[in-house]
């Protein structure tokens, strides 16, 4: 694999930092970090360029807090300036290089893929009923906190040879244990950590139907015994190559009887439904909105994200039932 050099000057250039600033502020224009940065925006960009050039940039202290939906997680947050701008500046240059490493079977945090592309991929695979009778479904135990820094650094060096860029990336990697959830770069580090596992699965093992969204993975095959054997090989690979362990909830099961719970949907050969939790949240959201005094346009904006989930699967009756309970049924129906 050809390694890429001469990246650092592109990353730290003032023009790239300005572009990173523009991207990082999307949806955050009224946040304290952006407003404070904008008081001296151009001076800050120049100062950041000099910090990166002189290698005096250091990751700021993290603010750490917990969220509990859909499950308990520790979230790490960095200041807007300089850290979020730095992460975006790196991604402006590195994203196309890293995307070139990924197989077509991974979907998280990649432009023009995402949840609905993964959903369509699984749905298409299931049209081959004979060869998708059984499913192996796995995910990684405490994935983000378990990512080994030294292994991640080796993975980065398989594609990058620019010493200054690697030094900057190494510093960011070592700024927290594992890979901190909340960093813009973390989602790519997490994807990259399993990228060569993907190649092993597709090119050495030769699995035809394989789908990965972050650390959530689905394998489809005609033979149940084959998937059990594959599970043993995967456990060994993850332990030996990546220092990872599977969660104890791994499963090999017939698709027709149980359905595949993946990326928010439950898949069978004949139809696709919303995951139960998402369906419940959809209903709760409509009920909550109905108790508020809002305009029809505001209602449409809120409800469209939920309709985006439901309209991609066999949920016509669900949509009709939920919208029928809405105070704005006739108006929303046109949007749906």
C-alpha positions in Angstrom: 0.0 0.0 0.0 1.4 3.4 -1.0 2.1 5.6 1.9 1.4 9.4 1.8 3.7 12.2 2.8 4.0 16.0 2.7 0.7 16.5 4.7 1.7 18.7 7.6 2.0 22.0 5.7 -1.4 21.4 4.2 -2.9 20.8 7.6 -1.5 23.8 9.3 -1.9 26.4 6.5 -3.9 29.4 7.5 -6.3 28.8 4.6 -7.0 25.3 5.8 -7.4 26.5 9.4 -10.0 29.1 8.2 -11.9 26.3 6.3 -11.7 24.1 9.4 -13.1 27.0 11.5 -16.0 27.4 9.0 -16.8 23.7 9.2 -16.4 23.4 13.0 -18.9 26.2 13.7 -21.8 24.7 11.7 -24.8 24.4 14.0 -22.9 26.1 16.8 -23.0 29.8 15.8 -24.5 30.9 19.2 -22.3 28.7 21.4 -20.0 30.4 23.9 -16.8 28.9 22.3 -17.6 30.3 18.8 -18.7 33.7 20.1 -15.6 34.0 22.2 -13.4 32.9 19.3 -15.0 35.4 16.9 -13.9 38.4 19.1 -10.4 37.7 17.7 -11.0 35.3 14.9 -8.3 36.1 12.5 -5.7 36.6 15.2 -6.6 33.3 16.7 -6.2 31.5 13.3 -2.8 33.1 12.9 -1.8 32.1 16.5 -3.0 28.6 15.9 -1.0 28.3 12.7 2.1 29.4 14.7 1.4 27.0 17.5 1.1 24.1 15.1 4.1 25.2 13.1 6.3 25.6 16.2 4.9 22.4 17.7 3.7 24.2 20.9 0.1 23.1 20.4 -1.2 20.9 23.2 -4.6 19.4 23.6 -6.7 21.4 26.1 -8.2 19.8 29.2 -11.3 17.7 28.6 -14.6 18.4 30.1 -16.0 14.9 30.9 -19.7 14.2 31.5 -22.1 11.2 31.2 -25.1 10.6 29.1 -27.6 7.8 29.7 -29.6 7.5 26.5 -29.5 5.1 24.7 -26.9 3.8 27.3 -24.5 5.2 29.9 -21.4 6.7 28.3 -18.7 9.1 29.2 -18.5 12.0 26.8 -15.3 14.1 26.4 -15.6 17.7 25.2 -12.8 20.0 24.1 -12.9 23.8 23.7 -13.9 25.2 20.3 -10.6 27.0 20.0 -8.1 25.7 19.4 -8.9 22.0 19.6 -12.1 21.5 17.5 -10.6 23.7 14.8 -7.4 21.5 14.8 -9.4 18.3 14.5 -11.4 19.7 11.5 -8.1 21.0 9.9 -6.7 17.4 10.2 -9.8 15.9 8.7 -9.9 18.3 5.8 -6.7 16.8 4.5 -6.9 13.2 6.0 -10.5 12.3 5.2 -10.0 11.3 1.5 -6.8 9.4 2.4 -8.5 7.4 5.2 -11.7 6.8 3.3 -9.6 5.1 0.6 -8.6 2.5 3.1 -12.1 1.4 4.0 -13.9 -1.4 2.3 -17.4 -0.9 0.9 -18.7 -2.9 3.9 -18.2 -0.2 6.6 -20.7 2.6 6.9 -20.2 4.8 10.0 -19.0 8.4 9.6 -18.4 8.1 5.9 -20.0 10.6 3.5 -22.7 9.1 1.2 -22.9 6.0 3.4 -24.3 6.1 6.9 -27.3 4.3 8.5 -29.6 4.2 5.5 -26.9 3.0 3.2 -26.1 0.2 5.6 -29.9 -0.5 5.8 -30.1 -0.8 2.0 -27.1 -3.0 1.9 -28.5 -5.5 4.3 -31.9 -5.4 2.7 -30.3 -6.1 -0.7 -28.2 -9.0 0.7 -31.4 -10.6 2.1 -32.9 -11.0 -1.3 -30.4 -13.9 -1.6 -32.4 -16.0 0.8 -30.5 -19.2 0.4 -27.1 -17.7 1.3 -28.4 -15.5 4.1 -30.3 -18.0 6.2 -28.1 -17.5 9.2 -26.7 -14.4 10.9 -23.7 -13.9 13.2 -24.1 -10.6 15.0 -21.3 -9.2 17.2 -20.0 -6.0 18.8 -16.9 -5.1 20.7 -16.7 -4.9 24.5 -16.2 -1.2 25.6 -14.9 -0.5 22.2 -13.8 3.2 22.4 -12.1 2.9 25.8 -10.4 -0.4 24.7 -8.6 1.0 21.7 -4.9 0.4 22.2 -2.9 3.6 21.4 0.3 1.8 20.2 -1.7 -0.4 17.8 -3.6 2.6 16.5 -0.4 4.4 15.8 0.9 1.4 13.9 -2.3 1.4 11.8 -1.9 5.1 11.0 1.7 4.5 9.8 0.5 1.9 7.3 -0.9 4.8 5.2 1.0 7.9 6.4 4.7 8.6 6.3 4.7 12.4 7.1 6.6 12.5 10.4 5.2 15.9 11.5 1.6 14.8 10.9 2.2 11.5 12.8 3.6 13.4 15.7 0.5 15.6 15.9 -1.8 12.6 15.6 0.2 10.7 18.3 -0.2 13.7 20.6 -4.0 13.8 20.1 -4.3 10.0 20.6 -2.3 10.2 23.9 -4.4 13.0 25.2 -6.9 10.6 26.8 -7.4 6.9 27.6 -8.6 4.8 24.7 -10.4 7.0 22.1 -12.6 9.6 23.8 -16.2 9.7 22.6 -17.0 13.2 21.6 -13.9 14.2 19.7 -14.4 14.8 16.0 -11.3 12.7 15.2 -12.4 9.8 17.5 -15.0 8.5 15.1 -12.4 8.2 12.4 -9.8 6.6 14.7 -12.4 4.1 15.7 -13.3 3.3 12.1 -9.6 3.0 11.1 -8.9 0.7 14.0 -11.0 -2.0 12.4 -10.3 -1.1 8.8 -7.7 -3.9 8.2 -10.0 -6.3 10.1 -12.5 -5.5 7.3 -9.9 -6.4 4.7 -9.1 -9.6 6.5 -12.8 -10.6 6.6 -13.4 -9.8 2.9 -10.1 -10.7 1.2 -8.7 -13.6 3.4 -11.7 -15.1 4.9 -13.9 -14.3 1.8 -17.2 -13.4 3.5 -19.6 -12.1 0.9 -22.3 -10.6 3.1 -20.6 -8.5 5.8 -21.7 -5.2 7.3 -20.0 -3.0 9.9 -21.3 0.2 11.5 -18.6 1.4 14.0 -18.1 -1.8 16.1 -21.5 -3.3 15.4 -21.1 -6.1 12.9 -23.3 -8.5 10.9 -22.2 -11.6 8.9 -24.7 -13.6 6.8 -24.2 -17.1 5.5 -26.1 -20.3 4.4 -24.3 -22.5 7.0 -24.7 -22.1 10.8 -21.6 -24.2 11.5 -19.6 -22.0 9.2 -20.6 -18.9 11.2 -19.7 -20.6 14.5 -16.2 -21.4 13.1 -15.9 -17.8 11.8 -16.8 -16.5 15.3 -13.8 -18.4 16.8 -11.5 -17.0 14.1 -12.8 -13.5 14.8 -12.2 -13.8 18.5 -8.6 -14.9 17.9 -7.9 -12.1 15.4 -9.3 -9.4 17.6 -7.4 -10.6 20.6 -4.0 -11.1 18.9 -4.1 -8.2 16.4 -6.1 -5.5 18.1 -6.2 -6.4 21.8 -10.0 -6.4 21.8 -12.7 -8.7 23.2 -16.2 -9.3 22.0 -19.2 -8.6 24.2 -20.7 -11.7 25.6 -24.0 -11.1 23.7 -22.7 -12.4 20.3 -25.3 -14.5 18.5 -25.6 -17.0 15.7 -29.3 -17.4 14.7 -31.7 -18.1 11.8 -32.7 -14.8 10.2 -36.3 -16.0 9.6 -37.0 -16.7 13.2 -35.4 -13.8 15.0 -34.7 -11.0 12.5 -31.4 -8.9 12.5 -31.4 -6.0 14.9 -29.0 -3.6 13.2 -28.7 0.2 12.6 -32.1 0.9 14.1 -34.1 -1.6 12.1 -35.1 -5.3 12.4 -34.5 -7.2 9.1 -36.2 -10.3 7.8 -36.1 -11.7 4.3 -39.6 -10.4 3.6 -39.7 -7.1 5.4 -37.9 -4.5 7.5 -39.3 -2.9 10.7 -38.2 -0.1 13.0 -36.3 -1.2 16.2 -38.8 -1.2 19.1 -36.9 1.5 21.0 -37.0 3.9 18.1 -40.7 3.2 17.5 -41.4 4.0 21.1 -39.3 7.2 21.0 -41.2 8.3 17.8 -44.5 7.9 19.6 -43.3 9.7 22.7 -41.9 12.6 20.6 -45.3 13.1 18.9 -47.2 12.9 22.2 -44.8 15.4 23.7 -45.1 17.8 20.8 -48.9 17.6 20.9 -48.7 19.1 24.4 -46.8 22.1 23.2 -48.0 25.3 21.6 -46.0 25.3 18.4 -46.6 26.3 14.8 -47.3 23.8 12.0 -43.9 24.5 10.4 -42.1 23.9 13.7 -44.0 20.6 14.0 -43.0 19.5 10.5 -39.3 20.3 11.2 -39.4 18.1 14.4 -41.3 15.2 12.9 -39.4 14.9 9.7 -36.3 13.3 11.4 -38.5 10.6 12.8 -40.3 10.1 9.4 -36.9 9.7 7.9 -36.4 6.6 9.9 -39.9 5.2 9.4 -40.3 5.8 5.6 -37.2 3.7 4.9 -38.9 0.5 6.2 -42.3 -1.2 6.2 -43.9 1.2 8.6 -46.9 2.6 6.6 -49.4 1.6 9.3 -47.2 2.9 12.1 -46.8 6.3 10.3 -50.6 6.5 9.7 -51.4 5.7 13.3 -48.9 8.2 14.8 -49.8 11.0 12.5 -53.5 10.4 13.0 -52.9 11.2 16.7 -51.2 14.4 15.7 -52.8 17.9 16.0 -51.3 18.6 12.5 -52.1 15.4 10.6 -53.2 16.9 7.3 -50.2 19.2 7.1 -47.6 16.6 8.1 -49.0 14.0 5.8 -47.9 16.1 2.8 -44.3 16.2 4.2 -44.2 12.5 4.8 
